[in-house]
């Protein structure tokens, strides 16, 4: 049998592409080495957010007296949290499998190696069989990057250090933890730990973190996390990890040894290119990622790459969008991914979310723009639900037309309402348009309308 589409990788991008292609009447083969759902479902987005939700409830419980509730000595039970996480992952995985089976998609739980991408796509499987297709979508995801630090490999083997995947199954409560990496994952893990009472030190060799986030809004997020006890040490180099001494040696202005109970490595992710590395496919890569255009196309005709494997924006919802664009292109339609409209979210406590252009980017373009900023406390519902939390809404618009070009939020609910600003940018809405919109009251989302009225 020659499939219309062969997809390598059963993560968000691969599963979305498979479902879209099947819905369009194409025959589909989906090859997944481990479990459907990929990193996002099994060891990333869903597990991490499950842990963060539990820690958020604990944080609220500790402040219960501020809401007129008596909740003496609330505690977290890590084993129960992990068990709940595993149950949720299992249920979602079963649902995903059933959905794809219902769509008559052939699923192969095998390791795939691309054999040829010329006249006919050929993919060999570890069971020595070979499947053929007319189009290929590479959606093989990414893996944890482990930095080259003296002693780190031994520390990982001995359990003094752990990567993000192992951390999500951890049931030990630590007094003091060092997190290496101040990206989104590192900040989320630090937020979880701080909320359950762990002392956290975040280390990063960069002096500037979250560079794509608006500077003013980022500073508010960082200050809020610092108030919860998280210590940021930026611009430092980790020289050595010592499992025996339970320490990390860092280089700041001078060398300093930091003692801790555990080290969590969150230094980023790198694309999985195993499916094409052993074959002379001619698929072009750059900096360890497959090069694609805005339709997901590689340099090879009928070959696409979606999700983390192309290294563009390593988020699950980016993979969904790229998968849709790739399948549409196979069907003969041109539906480019609008990368500037992809929202980013940090599910920390508090949440942060942003989309569109930053103030710094506007300054670099030397274009005229307008800034409107207001506290999340302009939302009555935010005040009701957040006794002590701070938050901010910031809108960036074109000076002349008033068109919304960027939006940034810090505060509970940010992840849920950022899509409102995304759609405003997409639909070319203006500040005047926002003022005429009718938001439900009270809602956290109406802070956007309040922001539009700020001078």
TORTILUM-983734 format. One record per residue (C-alpha): residue in three letters; x, y, z. Coordinates in steps of 0.25 Angstrom, whole numbers, padded with zeros to 4 digits, always signed. Layout:
N
ALAXYZ ...
END
This chain:
455
UNK+0000+0000+0000 UNK+0005+0014-0003 UNK+0000+0024+0007 UNK-0004+0038+0003 UNK+0003+0043+0016 UNK+0014+0037+0025 UNK+0015+0044+0038 UNK+0027+0042+0047 UNK+0024+0046+0061 UNK+0012+0045+0070 UNK+0013+0057+0077 UNK+0003+0070+0076 UNK+0008+0073+0062 UNK+0008+0058+0057 UNK-0006+0055+0063 UNK-0012+0068+0058 UNK-0006+0066+0044 UNK-0011+0051+0044 UNK-0025+0055+0048 UNK-0026+0067+0038 UNK-0021+0058+0027 UNK-0031+0047+0030 UNK-0042+0057+0031 UNK-0039+0061+0017 UNK-0040+0047+0012 UNK-0025+0044+0011 UNK-0019+0031+0015 UNK-0010+0032+0027 UNK+0001+0025+0034 UNK+0006+0030+0047 UNK+0019+0025+0053 UNK+0022+0027+0067 UNK+0033+0021+0075 UNK+0028+0022+0089 UNK+0014+0027+0093 UNK+0004+0036+0086 UNK+0004+0050+0091 UNK+0019+0053+0090 UNK+0026+0061+0100 UNK+0014+0070+0102 UNK+0005+0060+0107 UNK+0014+0050+0114 UNK+0026+0058+0120 UNK+0023+0073+0117 UNK+0011+0082+0116 UNK+0000+0074+0123 UNK+0008+0067+0134 UNK+0015+0081+0137 UNK+0002+0088+0138 UNK-0004+0077+0146 UNK+0007+0079+0157 UNK+0005+0095+0156 UNK-0010+0094+0158 UNK-0007+0086+0171 UNK+0003+0096+0176 UNK-0006+0107+0172 UNK-0017+0102+0181 UNK-0007+0100+0192 UNK-0003+0114+0191 UNK-0017+0119+0191 UNK-0020+0110+0203 UNK-0008+0116+0211 UNK-0015+0130+0208 UNK-0029+0125+0212 UNK-0030+0134+0224 UNK-0030+0146+0214 UNK-0043+0140+0208 UNK-0050+0138+0221 UNK-0047+0123+0221 UNK-0040+0114+0232 UNK-0030+0104+0226 UNK-0020+0101+0237 UNK-0007+0095+0232 UNK-0010+0091+0218 UNK+0001+0082+0212 UNK+0004+0076+0199 UNK+0005+0060+0197 UNK+0015+0059+0185 UNK+0011+0044+0183 UNK-0004+0047+0181 UNK+0000+0059+0172 UNK+0008+0050+0163 UNK-0003+0039+0163 UNK-0013+0049+0159 UNK-0004+0054+0148 UNK-0002+0040+0143 UNK-0017+0038+0143 UNK-0020+0050+0135 UNK-0009+0047+0125 UNK-0014+0032+0123 UNK-0028+0037+0121 UNK-0024+0047+0111 UNK-0015+0037+0104 UNK-0026+0027+0103 UNK-0035+0038+0097 UNK-0025+0042+0087 UNK-0023+0028+0082 UNK-0038+0025+0081 UNK-0039+0038+0073 UNK-0028+0034+0063 UNK-0033+0020+0062 UNK-0047+0025+0059 UNK-0042+0033+0047 UNK-0036+0020+0041 UNK-0021+0024+0043 UNK-0011+0013+0043 UNK-0002+0015+0055 UNK+0012+0008+0055 UNK+0019+0008+0069 UNK+0032+0007+0063 UNK+0045+0014+0061 UNK+0045+0021+0047 UNK+0057+0024+0038 UNK+0055+0031+0025 UNK+0060+0023+0014 UNK+0058+0032+0002 UNK+0050+0044-0001 UNK+0051+0045-0016 UNK+0041+0039-0026 UNK+0034+0031-0015 UNK+0035+0033+0000 UNK+0041+0021+0007 UNK+0042+0019+0022 UNK+0048+0007+0029 UNK+0043+0002+0042 UNK+0051-0005+0053 UNK+0044-0018+0050 UNK+0050-0018+0037 UNK+0038-0014+0029 UNK+0036-0002+0020 UNK+0025+0007+0017 UNK+0023+0016+0005 UNK+0016+0029+0003 UNK+0014+0041-0006 UNK+0016+0051+0005 UNK+0024+0052+0018 UNK+0022+0060+0030 UNK+0034+0060+0040 UNK+0028+0063+0054 UNK+0039+0056+0062 UNK+0039+0066+0073 UNK+0051+0069+0082 UNK+0058+0064+0094 UNK+0064+0070+0107 UNK+0078+0078+0105 UNK+0088+0074+0115 UNK+0099+0085+0116 UNK+0113+0081+0117 UNK+0116+0083+0132 UNK+0127+0076+0139 UNK+0121+0065+0148 UNK+0106+0067+0143 UNK+0106+0054+0136 UNK+0110+0047+0149 UNK+0100+0055+0157 UNK+0089+0051+0147 UNK+0093+0036+0149 UNK+0093+0037+0164 UNK+0080+0045+0165 UNK+0086+0058+0171 UNK+0082+0064+0158 UNK+0070+0061+0149 UNK+0064+0066+0136 UNK+0050+0072+0134 UNK+0044+0058+0130 UNK+0049+0051+0143 UNK+0045+0063+0151 UNK+0030+0061+0147 UNK+0031+0048+0154 UNK+0038+0053+0167 UNK+0031+0050+0180 UNK+0042+0056+0189 UNK+0040+0069+0196 UNK+0053+0077+0196 UNK+0057+0088+0205 UNK+0066+0095+0195 UNK+0067+0093+0180 UNK+0076+0099+0169 UNK+0069+0100+0155 UNK+0079+0102+0143 UNK+0072+0110+0132 UNK+0063+0122+0133 UNK+0054+0119+0121 UNK+0039+0116+0122 UNK+0041+0102+0127 UNK+0051+0106+0138 UNK+0042+0117+0143 UNK+0030+0108+0143 UNK+0037+0098+0151 UNK+0043+0109+0160 UNK+0029+0114+0163 UNK+0024+0100+0166 UNK+0035+0098+0176 UNK+0034+0112+0183 UNK+0019+0110+0184 UNK+0021+0097+0192 UNK+0031+0103+0201 UNK+0044+0100+0195 UNK+0055+0110+0194 UNK+0059+0112+0179 UNK+0071+0118+0172 UNK+0070+0120+0157 UNK+0083+0120+0150 UNK+0085+0125+0136 UNK+0098+0129+0128 UNK+0090+0140+0121 UNK+0088+0153+0127 UNK+0075+0155+0119 UNK+0064+0145+0120 UNK+0051+0143+0113 UNK+0056+0153+0102 UNK+0044+0152+0094 UNK+0035+0157+0105 UNK+0032+0172+0107 UNK+0043+0178+0117 UNK+0033+0185+0126 UNK+0024+0173+0128 UNK+0036+0163+0129 UNK+0041+0172+0141 UNK+0027+0171+0148 UNK+0027+0156+0146 UNK+0041+0154+0152 UNK+0038+0163+0164 UNK+0026+0155+0167 UNK+0033+0142+0166 UNK+0044+0148+0175 UNK+0034+0152+0185 UNK+0030+0137+0186 UNK+0044+0134+0190 UNK+0051+0130+0176 UNK+0065+0135+0175 UNK+0070+0139+0161 UNK+0085+0138+0158 UNK+0087+0143+0144 UNK+0100+0144+0136 UNK+0106+0133+0144 UNK+0113+0121+0138 UNK+0112+0107+0145 UNK+0126+0101+0145 UNK+0124+0088+0153 UNK+0113+0080+0160 UNK+0118+0071+0171 UNK+0108+0060+0175 UNK+0117+0056+0187 UNK+0117+0070+0193 UNK+0103+0073+0188 UNK+0107+0086+0182 UNK+0109+0094+0169 UNK+0121+0103+0167 UNK+0117+0115+0159 UNK+0125+0127+0153 UNK+0120+0141+0155 UNK+0129+0152+0159 UNK+0137+0141+0166 UNK+0135+0126+0168 UNK+0124+0122+0178 UNK+0119+0109+0183 UNK+0105+0107+0185 UNK+0099+0096+0194 UNK+0086+0089+0191 UNK+0078+0077+0192 UNK+0075+0075+0177 UNK+0078+0081+0164 UNK+0068+0082+0153 UNK+0073+0083+0139 UNK+0064+0092+0130 UNK+0074+0097+0120 UNK+0065+0096+0107 UNK+0062+0085+0097 UNK+0068+0081+0084 UNK+0061+0075+0071 UNK+0060+0060+0069 UNK+0067+0058+0056 UNK+0069+0043+0057 UNK+0059+0039+0046 UNK+0068+0046+0036 UNK+0082+0046+0042 UNK+0085+0032+0037 UNK+0080+0035+0023 UNK+0085+0043+0011 UNK+0072+0050+0009 UNK+0077+0064+0006 UNK+0067+0070+0015 UNK+0074+0083+0019 UNK+0076+0087+0034 UNK+0082+0099+0041 UNK+0087+0099+0056 UNK+0082+0085+0058 UNK+0067+0088+0053 UNK+0060+0085+0040 UNK+0058+0098+0031 UNK+0044+0100+0027 UNK+0036+0112+0021 UNK+0023+0117+0026 UNK+0015+0105+0020 UNK+0024+0095+0027 UNK+0031+0091+0014 UNK+0046+0087+0014 UNK+0055+0088+0002 UNK+0050+0074-0002 UNK+0037+0074-0010 UNK+0026+0066-0003 UNK+0034+0067+0010 UNK+0029+0075+0022 UNK+0034+0077+0036 UNK+0025+0082+0048 UNK+0027+0085+0062 UNK+0039+0085+0071 UNK+0047+0078+0060 UNK+0048+0091+0052 UNK+0052+0099+0064 UNK+0044+0111+0060 UNK+0035+0113+0073 UNK+0035+0100+0082 UNK+0021+0101+0087 UNK+0010+0090+0085 UNK+0000+0100+0079 UNK+0011+0104+0069 UNK+0011+0090+0065 UNK-0004+0089+0063 UNK-0003+0102+0054 UNK+0008+0096+0046 UNK+0002+0083+0044 UNK-0011+0089+0039 UNK-0003+0098+0029 UNK+0005+0086+0024 UNK-0007+0077+0022 UNK-0014+0089+0015 UNK-0002+0090+0006 UNK-0003+0076+0002 UNK-0017+0078-0002 UNK-0013+0089-0011 UNK-0017+0101-0002 UNK-0008+0112+0003 UNK-0010+0114+0018 UNK+0003+0120+0024 UNK+0005+0120+0039 UNK+0005+0134+0044 UNK+0016+0133+0054 UNK+0014+0147+0060 UNK+0001+0142+0065 UNK+0005+0131+0073 UNK+0003+0134+0088 UNK+0013+0130+0098 UNK+0010+0126+0112 UNK+0017+0124+0125 UNK+0008+0116+0135 UNK+0015+0121+0147 UNK+0009+0127+0159 UNK+0005+0137+0154 UNK+0003+0134+0140 UNK+0009+0142+0129 UNK+0004+0142+0114 UNK+0008+0151+0102 UNK+0006+0152+0087 UNK+0010+0161+0076 UNK+0021+0172+0075 UNK+0028+0177+0088 UNK+0031+0192+0091 UNK+0046+0189+0088 UNK+0043+0184+0074 UNK+0035+0196+0071 UNK+0047+0205+0076 UNK+0057+0197+0067 UNK+0047+0200+0055 UNK+0047+0214+0059 UNK+0032+0214+0057 UNK+0022+0223+0064 UNK+0014+0215+0074 UNK+0005+0216+0086 UNK+0006+0209+0100 UNK-0006+0207+0109 UNK-0004+0200+0123 UNK-0012+0197+0135 UNK-0012+0188+0147 UNK-0020+0175+0147 UNK-0027+0181+0159 UNK-0036+0189+0150 UNK-0043+0176+0148 UNK-0053+0174+0159 UNK-0052+0159+0158 UNK-0037+0159+0159 UNK-0038+0166+0172 UNK-0049+0156+0177 UNK-0040+0144+0173 UNK-0026+0150+0177 UNK-0024+0156+0190 UNK-0009+0159+0190 UNK-0005+0157+0175 UNK-0001+0167+0166 UNK-0003+0168+0151 UNK-0002+0176+0139 UNK-0009+0178+0125 UNK-0001+0185+0114 UNK-0005+0188+0100 UNK+0003+0193+0088 UNK-0003+0200+0077 UNK+0001+0208+0064 UNK+0001+0223+0067 UNK-0007+0227+0055 UNK-0017+0216+0052 UNK-0019+0211+0067 UNK-0017+0197+0062 UNK-0014+0187+0073 UNK+0000+0181+0070 UNK+0004+0174+0083 UNK-0002+0170+0097 UNK+0004+0166+0110 UNK-0002+0160+0123 UNK+0003+0156+0136 UNK-0007+0151+0146 UNK-0017+0139+0148 UNK-0025+0136+0136 UNK-0014+0142+0126 UNK-0013+0129+0119 UNK-0028+0128+0116 UNK-0030+0142+0111 UNK-0018+0145+0103 UNK-0026+0139+0091 UNK-0035+0151+0091 UNK-0023+0160+0088 UNK-0018+0150+0078 UNK-0031+0152+0070 UNK-0031+0167+0072 UNK-0017+0167+0065 UNK-0022+0157+0054 UNK-0035+0165+0051 UNK-0027+0178+0051 UNK-0035+0184+0063 UNK-0032+0197+0068 UNK-0032+0204+0082 UNK-0046+0210+0078 UNK-0051+0196+0075 UNK-0047+0191+0088 UNK-0055+0202+0095 UNK-0068+0198+0088 UNK-0066+0183+0091 UNK-0076+0177+0102 UNK-0068+0169+0112 UNK-0076+0161+0123 UNK-0075+0167+0136 UNK-0069+0164+0145 UNK-0058+0156+0137 UNK-0043+0157+0137 UNK-0043+0159+0122 UNK-0050+0173+0124 UNK-0036+0178+0128 UNK-0033+0179+0113 UNK-0045+0189+0111 UNK-0040+0197+0124 UNK-0026+0197+0118 UNK-0031+0203+0105 UNK-0037+0215+0113 UNK-0024+0218+0120 UNK-0017+0231+0116 
END
